[in-house]
Amino acid sequence: MSELEKARREQHEKWRKKWIRFLSIIICIFAVSSLLSFCAFNNIKKNTYVPYAEDGSVIHRAYLADNKFYDENYLNGSHAYVASLIDKMTADFSYDLEMAVDNVHFQYTYRIDAQIEIKDKASDSPIYNPVENLLPPTSKEARGKCLSINELVTLDYNAYNKIARDFVTSYNVENTGNNLIVRMHVDVVGISESFAEDNTGEYVIELYIPLLENTVKPVVHTTIPAGVQMIVAKDTKIQSVFLLFTIILGALTLLCLSGLGLFVLLSRNKHIDYARKVQMLVSNYKSYIQKILDEYDTTDYQVIRVEEFTELLEIRDTIRQPIFMYENADKTSTKFFVVTCLKTIYSYEIKVEDEENAYNTHKSGGAYLAK
């Protein structure tokens, strides 16, 4: 093989390996990225429960009328109050919500009302229960991980007590339970896309103040659940992004794999293909072939090409002559031929073809006129 041909083959192989290596790296990057994106999508797809805590309370005070027994202006919630000493009362309502994640978009509405409840103790059914609106519905928005609502209302306890007494006296109603119920209604909705089921519902904080009693001890009730609660979190926007990335990266991986396969096929060294064909014939028909080192002089011979190597085998069996094999110095052409005594040579040739015909040798029969 000439040095020029050897250098050309080496250069071709280096170029081919470089591009195969480059395409392989690109495929690995796309494949790993697609896998990571799918794992992220799969994890987000699963329900994630985010803890949150709520708390509601009301601090009440009774401001006292002038008297000679108390030095204080008011009594706090730890006291029971003498009804006749109450001038007015205050109720300080508070509601707090804290999520375990940041940047939640809250939309919330709250209101406060007061209800005089006169009910029959025997049946526990209401007899008279008018409602007064102390604070109209208020809607607000907040962003963050915490939400806090605080509202203070003033109650004219004596006025409510008088209404209840007038009703009971007017109708001579007996055996009744009489209370003033002051309620704060809170309706909170987390409208962040991070939450799939984030409506906490309407909660009520209630202050029960007895009416028509000599002494008063208010009681607080709340529908807000105690302890840490769980909410389902699912960011649909990010989930869609990861799904889109997975599809795109997966498609690019398949496209690059197809491109690599096509490149390997089209850039395959035609010398390798040529050598494989020669080696296959030599291996299969070694006992019928005699290799010669010098090119056979075909002067004065009629050269007849055959389409298939098997035809040479038939001719060899017929005339009982050996099949000769000669490969040129550049290892780009190998001739198999049978010489007859009638000055005729039957020839079958395998050679490295031109670029545009690199892969048609076997298909076309590889038959060439020996030179």
KOLLUMLUM-147591 format. One record per residue (C-alpha): residue in three letters; x, y, z; residue number from 1; chain. Coordinates in Angstrom, 3 decimals, decimal comma. Layout:
<recs>
+---------+----------+----------+----------+-----+--------+
| residuo |        X |        Y |        Z | num | cadena |
+---------+----------+----------+----------+-----+--------+
|     ALA |        X |        Y |        Z | NUM |      A |
...
+---------+----------+----------+----------+-----+--------+
</recs>
This chain:
<recs>
+---------+----------+----------+----------+-----+--------+
| residuo |        X |        Y |        Z | num | cadena |
+---------+----------+----------+----------+-----+--------+
|     MET |    0,000 |    0,000 |    0,000 |   1 |      A |
|     SER |    1,393 |    3,412 |   -0,934 |   2 |      A |
|     GLU |    2,102 |    5,979 |    1,762 |   3 |      A |
|     LEU |   -0,353 |    8,387 |    0,138 |   4 |      A |
|     GLU |   -3,167 |    5,850 |    0,234 |   5 |      A |
|     LYS |   -2,332 |    4,893 |    3,812 |   6 |      A |
|     ALA |   -2,360 |    8,552 |    4,925 |   7 |      A |
|     ARG |   -5,682 |    9,120 |    3,142 |   8 |      A |
|     ARG |   -7,301 |    6,186 |    4,921 |   9 |      A |
|     GLU |   -5,990 |    7,287 |    8,316 |  10 |      A |
|     GLN |   -7,256 |   10,824 |    7,764 |  11 |      A |
|     HIS |  -10,669 |    9,530 |    6,804 |  12 |      A |
|     GLU |  -10,836 |    7,315 |    9,899 |  13 |      A |
|     LYS |   -9,793 |   10,168 |   12,231 |  14 |      A |
|     TRP |  -12,437 |   12,437 |   10,769 |  15 |      A |
|     ARG |  -15,071 |    9,716 |   11,106 |  16 |      A |
|     LYS |  -14,191 |    8,888 |   14,738 |  17 |      A |
|     LYS |  -14,192 |   12,562 |   15,677 |  18 |      A |
|     TRP |  -17,746 |   13,065 |   14,438 |  19 |      A |
|     ILE |  -18,976 |    9,806 |   15,929 |  20 |      A |
|     ARG |  -17,545 |   10,856 |   19,287 |  21 |      A |
|     PHE |  -19,100 |   14,331 |   18,993 |  22 |      A |
|     LEU |  -22,537 |   12,970 |   18,075 |  23 |      A |
|     SER |  -22,321 |   10,401 |   20,882 |  24 |      A |
|     ILE |  -21,653 |   13,155 |   23,436 |  25 |      A |
|     ILE |  -24,606 |   15,181 |   22,122 |  26 |      A |
|     ILE |  -26,844 |   12,108 |   22,365 |  27 |      A |
|     CYS |  -25,710 |   11,445 |   25,944 |  28 |      A |
|     ILE |  -26,412 |   15,055 |   26,924 |  29 |      A |
|     PHE |  -29,891 |   14,981 |   25,390 |  30 |      A |
|     ALA |  -30,665 |   11,532 |   26,846 |  31 |      A |
|     VAL |  -29,546 |   12,444 |   30,383 |  32 |      A |
|     SER |  -31,379 |   15,787 |   30,213 |  33 |      A |
|     SER |  -34,525 |   14,048 |   28,998 |  34 |      A |
|     LEU |  -34,273 |   11,498 |   31,819 |  35 |      A |
|     LEU |  -33,778 |   14,195 |   34,465 |  36 |      A |
|     SER |  -36,673 |   16,210 |   33,046 |  37 |      A |
|     PHE |  -38,900 |   13,129 |   33,112 |  38 |      A |
|     CYS |  -37,911 |   12,379 |   36,716 |  39 |      A |
|     ALA |  -38,730 |   15,968 |   37,690 |  40 |      A |
|     PHE |  -42,071 |   15,748 |   35,864 |  41 |      A |
|     ASN |  -42,838 |   12,412 |   37,527 |  42 |      A |
|     ASN |  -42,048 |   13,772 |   40,992 |  43 |      A |
|     ILE |  -44,170 |   16,888 |   40,458 |  44 |      A |
|     LYS |  -46,954 |   14,719 |   39,069 |  45 |      A |
|     LYS |  -47,186 |   12,938 |   42,400 |  46 |      A |
|     ASN |  -49,144 |   14,684 |   45,115 |  47 |      A |
|     THR |  -46,993 |   16,711 |   47,461 |  48 |      A |
|     TYR |  -48,541 |   17,589 |   50,794 |  49 |      A |
|     VAL |  -47,571 |   20,940 |   52,246 |  50 |      A |
|     PRO |  -48,191 |   21,498 |   55,961 |  51 |      A |
|     TYR |  -49,941 |   24,602 |   57,206 |  52 |      A |
|     ALA |  -51,291 |   25,823 |   60,522 |  53 |      A |
|     GLU |  -54,293 |   28,008 |   61,362 |  54 |      A |
|     ASP |  -55,319 |   29,666 |   64,565 |  55 |      A |
|     GLY |  -58,254 |   31,808 |   65,566 |  56 |      A |
|     SER |  -59,037 |   33,575 |   68,813 |  57 |      A |
|     VAL |  -60,947 |   36,470 |   70,333 |  58 |      A |
|     ILE |  -59,845 |   38,564 |   73,279 |  59 |      A |
|     HIS |  -62,794 |   40,129 |   75,123 |  60 |      A |
|     ARG |  -62,923 |   42,851 |   77,724 |  61 |      A |
|     ALA |  -65,685 |   44,336 |   79,833 |  62 |      A |
|     TYR |  -65,422 |   48,078 |   80,488 |  63 |      A |
|     LEU |  -67,015 |   48,944 |   83,810 |  64 |      A |
|     ALA |  -69,463 |   51,650 |   84,761 |  65 |      A |
|     ASP |  -68,592 |   53,902 |   87,709 |  66 |      A |
|     ASN |  -68,493 |   51,868 |   90,906 |  67 |      A |
|     LYS |  -66,745 |   51,861 |   94,300 |  68 |      A |
|     PHE |  -65,370 |   48,325 |   94,115 |  69 |      A |
|     TYR |  -63,064 |   48,166 |   91,071 |  70 |      A |
|     ASP |  -60,081 |   50,401 |   90,448 |  71 |      A |
|     GLU |  -59,649 |   49,040 |   86,926 |  72 |      A |
|     ASN |  -61,381 |   50,542 |   83,893 |  73 |      A |
|     TYR |  -62,004 |   47,086 |   82,432 |  74 |      A |
|     LEU |  -61,801 |   43,390 |   83,231 |  75 |      A |
|     ASN |  -60,141 |   40,929 |   80,859 |  76 |      A |
|     GLY |  -61,336 |   37,533 |   79,680 |  77 |      A |
|     SER |  -60,146 |   35,660 |   82,740 |  78 |      A |
|     HIS |  -62,896 |   37,307 |   84,821 |  79 |      A |
|     ALA |  -66,571 |   36,726 |   85,162 |  80 |      A |
|     TYR |  -68,433 |   40,036 |   84,974 |  81 |      A |
|     VAL |  -71,293 |   41,411 |   87,039 |  82 |      A |
|     ALA |  -73,847 |   42,231 |   84,375 |  83 |      A |
|     SER |  -75,106 |   45,422 |   86,073 |  84 |      A |
|     LEU |  -71,530 |   46,843 |   86,153 |  85 |      A |
|     ILE |  -70,884 |   46,431 |   82,405 |  86 |      A |
|     ASP |  -70,810 |   49,688 |   80,478 |  87 |      A |
|     LYS |  -69,617 |   48,235 |   77,182 |  88 |      A |
|     MET |  -67,600 |   45,278 |   75,891 |  89 |      A |
|     THR |  -64,959 |   44,841 |   73,202 |  90 |      A |
|     ALA |  -64,091 |   41,772 |   71,168 |  91 |      A |
|     ASP |  -60,688 |   41,637 |   69,478 |  92 |      A |
|     PHE |  -60,859 |   38,926 |   66,776 |  93 |      A |
|     SER |  -57,731 |   37,453 |   65,184 |  94 |      A |
|     TYR |  -57,096 |   34,805 |   62,540 |  95 |      A |
|     ASP |  -53,627 |   33,548 |   61,515 |  96 |      A |
|     LEU |  -52,594 |   31,198 |   58,731 |  97 |      A |
|     GLU |  -49,031 |   30,046 |   58,032 |  98 |      A |
|     MET |  -47,945 |   27,860 |   55,107 |  99 |      A |
|     ALA |  -44,728 |   25,840 |   54,903 | 100 |      A |
|     VAL |  -43,956 |   27,368 |   51,476 | 101 |      A |
|     ASP |  -43,265 |   30,898 |   50,344 | 102 |      A |
|     ASN |  -44,992 |   33,218 |   47,905 | 103 |      A |
|     VAL |  -48,547 |   31,943 |   48,199 | 104 |      A |
|     HIS |  -51,168 |   34,239 |   46,709 | 105 |      A |
|     PHE |  -54,065 |   34,476 |   49,177 | 106 |      A |
|     GLN |  -57,511 |   35,867 |   48,491 | 107 |      A |
|     TYR |  -59,686 |   36,152 |   51,581 | 108 |      A |
|     THR |  -62,986 |   37,571 |   52,774 | 109 |      A |
|     TYR |  -64,173 |   38,128 |   56,343 | 110 |      A |
|     ARG |  -67,108 |   39,697 |   58,171 | 111 |      A |
|     ILE |  -68,351 |   40,112 |   61,760 | 112 |      A |
|     ASP |  -71,949 |   39,911 |   62,970 | 113 |      A |
|     ALA |  -73,798 |   39,778 |   66,283 | 114 |      A |
|     GLN |  -76,807 |   37,573 |   66,956 | 115 |      A |
|     ILE |  -79,195 |   37,592 |   69,876 | 116 |      A |
|     GLU |  -80,151 |   33,961 |   70,416 | 117 |      A |
|     ILE |  -83,145 |   33,080 |   72,577 | 118 |      A |
|     LYS |  -83,892 |   29,376 |   72,399 | 119 |      A |
|     ASP |  -86,051 |   26,827 |   74,162 | 120 |      A |
|     LYS |  -83,917 |   24,805 |   76,552 | 121 |      A |
|     ALA |  -86,132 |   21,719 |   76,334 | 122 |      A |
|     SER |  -85,934 |   21,355 |   72,534 | 123 |      A |
|     ASP |  -82,770 |   23,407 |   72,009 | 124 |      A |
|     SER |  -84,621 |   25,178 |   69,187 | 125 |      A |
|     PRO |  -84,330 |   28,914 |   68,502 | 126 |      A |
|     ILE |  -87,237 |   31,156 |   69,404 | 127 |      A |
|     TYR |  -85,797 |   34,542 |   68,528 | 128 |      A |
|     ASN |  -82,443 |   35,074 |   66,771 | 129 |      A |
|     PRO |  -82,030 |   38,381 |   64,924 | 130 |      A |
|     VAL |  -78,622 |   39,123 |   63,365 | 131 |      A |
|     GLU |  -76,883 |   42,502 |   63,257 | 132 |      A |
|     ASN |  -74,009 |   43,181 |   60,842 | 133 |      A |
|     LEU |  -71,115 |   44,741 |   62,772 | 134 |      A |
|     LEU |  -68,490 |   44,623 |   60,001 | 135 |      A |
|     PRO |  -69,568 |   44,226 |   56,363 | 136 |      A |
|     PRO |  -67,829 |   41,636 |   54,154 | 137 |      A |
|     THR |  -64,286 |   42,741 |   53,393 | 138 |      A |
|     SER |  -62,252 |   41,155 |   50,586 | 139 |      A |
|     LYS |  -58,477 |   41,462 |   50,398 | 140 |      A |
|     GLU |  -55,439 |   39,803 |   48,846 | 141 |      A |
|     ALA |  -52,025 |   39,006 |   50,259 | 142 |      A |
|     ARG |  -48,855 |   37,287 |   49,077 | 143 |      A |
|     GLY |  -46,332 |   35,399 |   51,165 | 144 |      A |
|     LYS |  -46,369 |   32,444 |   53,499 | 145 |      A |
|     CYS |  -48,406 |   34,036 |   56,311 | 146 |      A |
|     LEU |  -51,802 |   35,654 |   56,574 | 147 |      A |
|     SER |  -53,067 |   37,580 |   59,581 | 148 |      A |
|     ILE |  -56,447 |   39,237 |   60,222 | 149 |      A |
|     ASN |  -57,181 |   41,413 |   63,280 | 150 |      A |
|     GLU |  -60,428 |   43,291 |   63,891 | 151 |      A |
|     LEU |  -61,732 |   44,989 |   67,037 | 152 |      A |
|     VAL |  -65,474 |   45,581 |   67,538 | 153 |      A |
|     THR |  -67,292 |   47,395 |   70,342 | 154 |      A |
|     LEU |  -70,443 |   45,851 |   71,812 | 155 |      A |
|     ASP |  -73,248 |   47,698 |   73,612 | 156 |      A |
|     TYR |  -73,956 |   44,846 |   75,983 | 157 |      A |
|     ASN |  -76,759 |   46,667 |   77,833 | 158 |      A |
|     ALA |  -78,630 |   47,348 |   74,583 | 159 |      A |
|     TYR |  -78,538 |   43,657 |   73,584 | 160 |      A |
|     ASN |  -79,522 |   42,652 |   77,110 | 161 |      A |
|     LYS |  -82,506 |   45,029 |   77,003 | 162 |      A |
|     ILE |  -83,731 |   43,577 |   73,671 | 163 |      A |
|     ALA |  -83,621 |   40,058 |   75,096 | 164 |      A |
|     ARG |  -85,357 |   41,104 |   78,344 | 165 |      A |
|     ASP |  -88,112 |   42,973 |   76,457 | 166 |      A |
|     PHE |  -88,818 |   39,916 |   74,284 | 167 |      A |
|     VAL |  -88,940 |   37,459 |   77,169 | 168 |      A |
|     THR |  -91,063 |   39,806 |   79,309 | 169 |      A |
|     SER |  -93,467 |   40,749 |   76,525 | 170 |      A |
|     TYR |  -94,310 |   37,145 |   75,722 | 171 |      A |
|     ASN |  -93,761 |   35,695 |   79,195 | 172 |      A |
|     VAL |  -91,338 |   33,159 |   77,758 | 173 |      A |
|     GLU |  -89,798 |   30,841 |   80,348 | 174 |      A |
|     ASN |  -87,067 |   28,174 |   80,422 | 175 |      A |
|     THR |  -84,937 |   29,815 |   77,765 | 176 |      A |
|     GLY |  -81,243 |   30,007 |   77,022 | 177 |      A |
|     ASN |  -80,177 |   33,532 |   76,154 | 178 |      A |
|     ASN |  -76,883 |   34,509 |   74,557 | 179 |      A |
|     LEU |  -75,288 |   37,191 |   72,485 | 180 |      A |
|     ILE |  -73,158 |   35,449 |   69,841 | 181 |      A |
|     VAL |  -70,558 |   37,568 |   68,109 | 182 |      A |
|     ARG |  -68,996 |   35,801 |   65,099 | 183 |      A |
|     MET |  -66,150 |   36,494 |   62,712 | 184 |      A |
|     HIS |  -66,497 |   34,521 |   59,457 | 185 |      A |
|     VAL |  -63,249 |   33,963 |   57,545 | 186 |      A |
|     ASP |  -63,111 |   32,541 |   54,019 | 187 |      A |
|     VAL |  -59,552 |   32,068 |   52,721 | 188 |      A |
|     VAL |  -58,597 |   30,790 |   49,259 | 189 |      A |
|     GLY |  -54,989 |   30,275 |   48,181 | 190 |      A |
|     ILE |  -55,128 |   31,057 |   44,473 | 191 |      A |
|     SER |  -51,457 |   30,313 |   43,808 | 192 |      A |
|     GLU |  -50,859 |   27,769 |   41,016 | 193 |      A |
|     SER |  -48,752 |   25,823 |   43,491 | 194 |      A |
|     PHE |  -51,876 |   24,358 |   45,067 | 195 |      A |
|     ALA |  -54,328 |   21,940 |   43,555 | 196 |      A |
|     GLU |  -56,753 |   21,815 |   46,498 | 197 |      A |
|     ASP |  -56,110 |   24,990 |   48,424 | 198 |      A |
|     ASN |  -59,509 |   26,244 |   49,534 | 199 |      A |
|     THR |  -59,346 |   26,177 |   53,309 | 200 |      A |
|     GLY |  -63,099 |   26,785 |   53,590 | 201 |      A |
|     GLU |  -65,007 |   29,213 |   55,793 | 202 |      A |
|     TYR |  -64,074 |   29,192 |   59,459 | 203 |      A |
|     VAL |  -66,001 |   30,837 |   62,263 | 204 |      A |
|     ILE |  -64,706 |   32,276 |   65,528 | 205 |      A |
|     GLU |  -67,561 |   32,735 |   68,019 | 206 |      A |
|     LEU |  -67,835 |   34,635 |   71,285 | 207 |      A |
|     TYR |  -70,799 |   33,530 |   73,438 | 208 |      A |
|     ILE |  -71,892 |   36,154 |   75,985 | 209 |      A |
|     PRO |  -74,761 |   35,186 |   78,320 | 210 |      A |
|     LEU |  -77,771 |   37,532 |   78,491 | 211 |      A |
|     LEU |  -80,341 |   38,019 |   81,264 | 212 |      A |
|     GLU |  -77,904 |   36,780 |   83,908 | 213 |      A |
|     ASN |  -76,565 |   38,426 |   87,053 | 214 |      A |
|     THR |  -73,020 |   37,365 |   86,191 | 215 |      A |
|     VAL |  -71,491 |   36,955 |   82,771 | 216 |      A |
|     LYS |  -68,680 |   34,605 |   81,718 | 217 |      A |
|     PRO |  -68,082 |   34,738 |   77,930 | 218 |      A |
|     VAL |  -67,004 |   31,539 |   76,128 | 219 |      A |
|     VAL |  -65,036 |   31,286 |   72,866 | 220 |      A |
|     HIS |  -65,803 |   28,652 |   70,231 | 221 |      A |
|     THR |  -64,016 |   28,160 |   66,895 | 222 |      A |
|     THR |  -64,377 |   25,828 |   63,903 | 223 |      A |
|     ILE |  -60,708 |   26,220 |   62,996 | 224 |      A |
|     PRO |  -59,013 |   22,802 |   63,316 | 225 |      A |
|     ALA |  -56,228 |   22,566 |   65,852 | 226 |      A |
|     GLY |  -52,717 |   21,442 |   64,975 | 227 |      A |
|     VAL |  -50,908 |   21,178 |   61,682 | 228 |      A |
|     GLN |  -53,016 |   20,482 |   58,594 | 229 |      A |
|     MET |  -51,948 |   19,233 |   55,150 | 230 |      A |
|     ILE |  -52,805 |   20,615 |   51,742 | 231 |      A |
|     VAL |  -52,153 |   19,126 |   48,307 | 232 |      A |
|     ALA |  -49,556 |   21,090 |   46,344 | 233 |      A |
|     LYS |  -49,095 |   20,708 |   42,624 | 234 |      A |
|     ASP |  -47,531 |   23,347 |   40,376 | 235 |      A |
|     THR |  -49,255 |   22,694 |   37,052 | 236 |      A |
|     LYS |  -47,254 |   25,326 |   35,198 | 237 |      A |
|     ILE |  -43,865 |   23,861 |   36,129 | 238 |      A |
|     GLN |  -45,229 |   20,365 |   35,534 | 239 |      A |
|     SER |  -46,188 |   21,332 |   31,982 | 240 |      A |
|     VAL |  -42,755 |   22,870 |   31,389 | 241 |      A |
|     PHE |  -40,962 |   19,680 |   32,475 | 242 |      A |
|     LEU |  -43,289 |   17,560 |   30,341 | 243 |      A |
|     LEU |  -42,558 |   19,771 |   27,329 | 244 |      A |
|     PHE |  -38,809 |   19,552 |   28,009 | 245 |      A |
|     THR |  -39,058 |   15,754 |   28,285 | 246 |      A |
|     ILE |  -40,831 |   15,477 |   24,929 | 247 |      A |
|     ILE |  -38,474 |   17,881 |   23,144 | 248 |      A |
|     LEU |  -35,294 |   16,360 |   24,584 | 249 |      A |
|     GLY |  -36,562 |   12,840 |   23,918 | 250 |      A |
|     ALA |  -37,311 |   13,767 |   20,305 | 251 |      A |
|     LEU |  -33,858 |   15,332 |   19,918 | 252 |      A |
|     THR |  -32,270 |   12,185 |   21,383 | 253 |      A |
|     LEU |  -34,066 |    9,969 |   18,852 | 254 |      A |
|     LEU |  -33,235 |   12,376 |   16,039 | 255 |      A |
|     CYS |  -29,542 |   12,399 |   16,962 | 256 |      A |
|     LEU |  -29,524 |    8,599 |   17,277 | 257 |      A |
|     SER |  -30,974 |    8,328 |   13,793 | 258 |      A |
|     GLY |  -28,446 |   10,860 |   12,549 | 259 |      A |
|     LEU |  -25,593 |    8,925 |   14,145 | 260 |      A |
|     GLY |  -26,736 |    5,668 |   12,593 | 261 |      A |
|     LEU |  -27,054 |    7,298 |    9,183 | 262 |      A |
|     PHE |  -23,656 |    8,950 |    9,540 | 263 |      A |
|     VAL |  -21,989 |    5,673 |   10,548 | 264 |      A |
|     LEU |  -23,522 |    3,990 |    7,516 | 265 |      A |
|     LEU |  -22,750 |    6,718 |    4,995 | 266 |      A |
|     SER |  -19,277 |    7,498 |    6,283 | 267 |      A |
|     ARG |  -18,257 |    3,875 |    6,554 | 268 |      A |
|     ASN |  -14,793 |    3,455 |    5,081 | 269 |      A |
|     LYS |  -15,257 |    1,880 |    1,682 | 270 |      A |
|     HIS |  -11,884 |    0,221 |    2,126 | 271 |      A |
|     ILE |  -13,239 |   -1,621 |    5,144 | 272 |      A |
|     ASP |  -16,239 |   -2,748 |    3,107 | 273 |      A |
|     TYR |  -13,946 |   -3,860 |    0,326 | 274 |      A |
|     ALA |  -11,659 |   -5,782 |    2,732 | 275 |      A |
|     ARG |  -14,659 |   -7,489 |    4,346 | 276 |      A |
|     LYS |  -15,858 |   -8,800 |    0,990 | 277 |      A |
|     VAL |  -12,421 |  -10,087 |    0,029 | 278 |      A |
|     GLN |  -11,923 |  -11,749 |    3,405 | 279 |      A |
|     MET |  -15,310 |  -13,419 |    3,215 | 280 |      A |
|     LEU |  -14,514 |  -14,992 |   -0,182 | 281 |      A |
|     VAL |  -11,057 |  -16,114 |    0,903 | 282 |      A |
|     SER |  -12,429 |  -17,658 |    4,096 | 283 |      A |
|     ASN |  -15,246 |  -19,509 |    2,341 | 284 |      A |
|     TYR |  -13,230 |  -20,781 |   -0,641 | 285 |      A |
|     LYS |   -9,683 |  -20,936 |    0,686 | 286 |      A |
|     SER |   -9,056 |  -24,411 |   -0,724 | 287 |      A |
|     TYR |   -9,962 |  -23,247 |   -4,257 | 288 |      A |
|     ILE |   -7,952 |  -20,032 |   -4,333 | 289 |      A |
|     GLN |   -4,246 |  -19,543 |   -4,960 | 290 |      A |
|     LYS |   -2,832 |  -16,152 |   -4,105 | 291 |      A |
|     ILE |   -0,141 |  -14,718 |   -6,412 | 292 |      A |
|     LEU |    2,182 |  -11,839 |   -5,594 | 293 |      A |
|     ASP |    2,718 |  -10,425 |   -9,093 | 294 |      A |
|     GLU |    0,090 |   -9,098 |  -11,446 | 295 |      A |
|     TYR |   -0,717 |  -11,544 |  -14,219 | 296 |      A |
|     ASP |    0,197 |  -10,385 |  -17,691 | 297 |      A |
|     THR |   -3,044 |  -10,484 |  -19,693 | 298 |      A |
|     THR |   -1,451 |   -9,469 |  -22,996 | 299 |      A |
|     ASP |   -2,746 |  -11,615 |  -25,856 | 300 |      A |
|     TYR |   -5,524 |  -12,964 |  -23,606 | 301 |      A |
|     GLN |   -9,228 |  -12,437 |  -24,022 | 302 |      A |
|     VAL |  -10,623 |  -11,271 |  -20,680 | 303 |      A |
|     ILE |  -14,202 |  -12,214 |  -19,895 | 304 |      A |
|     ARG |  -15,891 |  -10,748 |  -16,820 | 305 |      A |
|     VAL |  -18,343 |  -12,763 |  -14,777 | 306 |      A |
|     GLU |  -21,049 |  -11,364 |  -12,495 | 307 |      A |
|     GLU |  -20,680 |  -13,712 |   -9,533 | 308 |      A |
|     PHE |  -17,753 |  -15,476 |   -7,899 | 309 |      A |
|     THR |  -19,737 |  -18,734 |   -8,050 | 310 |      A |
|     GLU |  -19,410 |  -18,656 |  -11,832 | 311 |      A |
|     LEU |  -15,651 |  -18,880 |  -11,424 | 312 |      A |
|     LEU |  -16,185 |  -21,929 |   -9,254 | 313 |      A |
|     GLU |  -18,226 |  -23,585 |  -12,000 | 314 |      A |
|     ILE |  -15,573 |  -22,776 |  -14,606 | 315 |      A |
|     ARG |  -12,842 |  -24,044 |  -12,289 | 316 |      A |
|     ASP |  -14,716 |  -27,343 |  -11,820 | 317 |      A |
|     THR |  -15,254 |  -27,667 |  -15,555 | 318 |      A |
|     ILE |  -11,721 |  -27,039 |  -16,817 | 319 |      A |
|     ARG |   -9,905 |  -28,191 |  -13,708 | 320 |      A |
|     GLN |   -7,840 |  -25,020 |  -13,416 | 321 |      A |
|     PRO |   -7,061 |  -23,099 |  -10,204 | 322 |      A |
|     ILE |   -8,597 |  -19,769 |   -9,222 | 323 |      A |
|     PHE |   -5,871 |  -17,163 |   -8,884 | 324 |      A |
|     MET |   -6,110 |  -14,160 |   -6,570 | 325 |      A |
|     TYR |   -4,127 |  -10,951 |   -6,936 | 326 |      A |
|     GLU |   -4,426 |   -7,791 |   -4,762 | 327 |      A |
|     ASN |   -2,762 |   -4,543 |   -5,849 | 328 |      A |
|     ALA |   -0,206 |   -2,734 |   -3,694 | 329 |      A |
|     ASP |   -2,666 |   -0,075 |   -2,484 | 330 |      A |
|     LYS |   -5,128 |   -2,774 |   -1,415 | 331 |      A |
|     THR |   -7,895 |   -1,147 |   -3,404 | 332 |      A |
|     SER |   -8,535 |   -3,970 |   -5,868 | 333 |      A |
|     THR |   -8,510 |   -7,773 |   -5,779 | 334 |      A |
|     LYS |   -8,896 |   -9,904 |   -8,882 | 335 |      A |
|     PHE |  -10,000 |  -13,531 |   -8,927 | 336 |      A |
|     PHE |   -9,477 |  -15,224 |  -12,305 | 337 |      A |
|     VAL |   -9,196 |  -18,537 |  -14,077 | 338 |      A |
|     VAL |   -6,771 |  -18,921 |  -17,000 | 339 |      A |
|     THR |   -7,639 |  -21,360 |  -19,778 | 340 |      A |
|     CYS |   -5,384 |  -22,944 |  -22,368 | 341 |      A |
|     LEU |   -7,383 |  -21,198 |  -25,065 | 342 |      A |
|     LYS |   -5,899 |  -17,803 |  -24,164 | 343 |      A |
|     THR |   -9,058 |  -16,832 |  -22,285 | 344 |      A |
|     ILE |   -9,249 |  -15,400 |  -18,765 | 345 |      A |
|     TYR |  -12,442 |  -15,466 |  -16,754 | 346 |      A |
|     SER |  -12,258 |  -12,635 |  -14,176 | 347 |      A |
|     TYR |  -14,177 |  -11,458 |  -11,111 | 348 |      A |
|     GLU |  -12,953 |   -8,280 |   -9,368 | 349 |      A |
|     ILE |  -13,651 |   -6,604 |   -6,060 | 350 |      A |
|     LYS |  -12,361 |   -3,059 |   -5,676 | 351 |      A |
|     VAL |  -12,767 |    0,170 |   -3,788 | 352 |      A |
|     GLU |  -15,285 |    2,086 |   -5,812 | 353 |      A |
|     ASP |  -15,725 |    5,774 |   -6,416 | 354 |      A |
|     GLU |  -17,657 |    7,779 |   -3,782 | 355 |      A |
|     GLU |  -20,921 |    7,776 |   -5,659 | 356 |      A |
|     ASN |  -20,829 |    3,970 |   -6,124 | 357 |      A |
|     ALA |  -19,242 |    2,991 |   -2,793 | 358 |      A |
|     TYR |  -21,958 |    0,602 |   -1,699 | 359 |      A |
|     ASN |  -23,096 |   -0,963 |   -4,958 | 360 |      A |
|     THR |  -20,245 |   -3,451 |   -5,477 | 361 |      A |
|     HIS |  -21,972 |   -6,526 |   -4,181 | 362 |      A |
|     LYS |  -25,322 |   -5,528 |   -5,645 | 363 |      A |
|     SER |  -23,905 |   -5,060 |   -9,145 | 364 |      A |
|     GLY |  -21,914 |   -8,263 |   -9,004 | 365 |      A |
|     GLY |  -18,514 |   -6,635 |   -8,696 | 366 |      A |
|     ALA |  -17,610 |   -7,620 |  -12,239 | 367 |      A |
|     TYR |  -14,929 |   -5,561 |  -13,978 | 368 |      A |
|     LEU |  -12,728 |   -6,004 |  -16,974 | 369 |      A |
|     ALA |   -9,275 |   -6,993 |  -15,765 | 370 |      A |
|     LYS |   -6,492 |   -4,734 |  -16,903 | 371 |      A |
+---------+----------+----------+----------+-----+--------+
</recs>
